[in-house]
């Protein structure tokens, strides 16, 4: 079995991230729809100081929205870590290609000194 390339790992990580986003949006949408339908069907209480079912559902809605936001943020964090992990070989290769080798650095230094000597 061949080892997947960096591009394959990167593509798989992006696909997984897209699936996580889709799942998060679906859960949020389902929760929001359910809560809104409960809010619109709730009756108002006439007892002073008591909370109506609609007010209790509003509190629950706020809690649900923030719970989903926390989950989405955690998924984003994991996605970025996975993405960087999959891209690490390409990042390392680019870094090595950008670093001057001793031979290149020596040649660049001698060319710079020659140019400086001609200017002066």
Residue pairs with C-beta under 8 A, 6 or more apart in sequence:
4 12
6 86
6 87
6 89
6 90
9 86
10 83
10 86
10 87
10 90
12 86
13 79
13 82
13 83
13 85
13 86
14 83
16 79
16 82
17 75
17 79
17 82
17 83
20 75
20 78
20 79
21 72
21 75
24 68
24 71
24 72
24 75
27 68
27 71
28 65
28 68
28 72
31 64
31 68
32 61
32 64
32 65
35 57
35 60
35 61
35 64
36 61
38 53
38 57
39 54
39 57
39 58
39 61
42 52
42 53
42 54
42 57
43 52
43 53
43 54
44 52
44 54
45 51
45 52
45 53
84 91
100 108
